[in-house]
């Protein structure tokens, strides 16, 4: 099975504190991995490393065949890799004065997609997350769950090979959390997009899904959950 993301002996320090210590991780094409742990153990740092927003102090991060050292020194390579990655943060950030449609279309246009392709992908992404009827609404008019769905729509409109989700159900009610979890499973099933999901807990419905790899991040290292 082809690996789309790998960490080998990764060490990440902030000042004198080692957040990640000799961490190893491999995510396969079409795979689904959950990493859970307490607040402050380094889950967001791990996501940032996987998106090449940060770089390791030691060890190697490789994403879609590109090593972090190459992405760090070559802006064109970095941009090309990020085009193939969708990222969903804990608290979604939207352009509040743009509609849901425009929030997605703007990103695709900025990435260089022509108008027809950008329009088609925007509408398809909104339909996929159940926001087609809210395409003309503005982010402040949405519920917390809908705002997170908009963030997911924006991420999947690029048709990424990897989705990085940094505790995407944080602060949501049970129903919204269930809908988001189910949505990620559907995306993984239908498109083969690999998913790396971090959380303070193991998501309720995903943990029962066959084939999901579950790890606990503790003291800077990953421990496979039994």
Buried (B, 14 or more C-beta within 10 A) or exposed (E): EEBBBBBBEBBBEEEEEBBBBBBEBBBBBBBBBBBBBEEEBBBBBBBBBBBBBBBBEEBEBBBBEBEBEBBEEEEEBBEEBBBBBBBBBBEBEBEEEBBBBBBBBBBBBEEEBEEEEBBEBBBBBBEBBBBBEBBEBBBEEBEBBBBBBBBBBBBBBBEBBBBBBBBBBBEBEEEBBBBBBEBBBEBBEEBEBBBBBBBEEBBEEBBEBEEBBBBBBEEBBBEEEE
